Amino acid sequence: MAAPVWVLELPAAILPGRLVTDAALSPDGNTLAVRTYDDIHLFARGNARTYLPEQPTTTCPIKGLEPLGEAIAWWNDSTLLLTSEATKLRAGPITLLECRVP
């Protein structure tokens, strides 16, 4: 049986731009990228008790970059791969984006 060991509480969002659509763990396992329609939030790994900090270490704005951005994956240690749904007027793009943890 699965049991949660930790939960990341992001602020509630009424606006669709702040809704979480995907998340991905970096190849080295030290950074979690959490994607919304407007931003990518990067969280650095914490210790075994806290897992991740409550606040992101970096936020990269992506509003307007894609029509209906949905998914996120790591291309390498510093580059993220974003995918978007297509619309009636535009094909769904695939975007490579650098968003670095300071």
C-alpha positions, 0 to 999 in steps of 0.5 A: 500500500502506498503512503505519502511521506511528504507533500509540497503545498503550492499556493492555491490558484484561481487563475488558470496560469498558476495551475500545476500541469507537470513536474520532473526530477532532474537527472542528478535527483537534486532539483524538482521542476514544477510547471504551471502555465505561467512559470517553472518553479525549481526546488532544490533538494533538502535533507531527508526530513524536509525533502524540498524547501517550501519556496522555490529557489528559482522561478522562470516566467514562461507566460506566452511562450506556448499556447497550452503548455502542459508537460516538462522533462529534463533534457540535461542537467540545466535544460528543460524540455517543454511540450504544449498542446496544439490549438486550431491555429497553431501546432503544439511546439516543443521548446528547450529552455534554460532555467538555472538554480543559482 
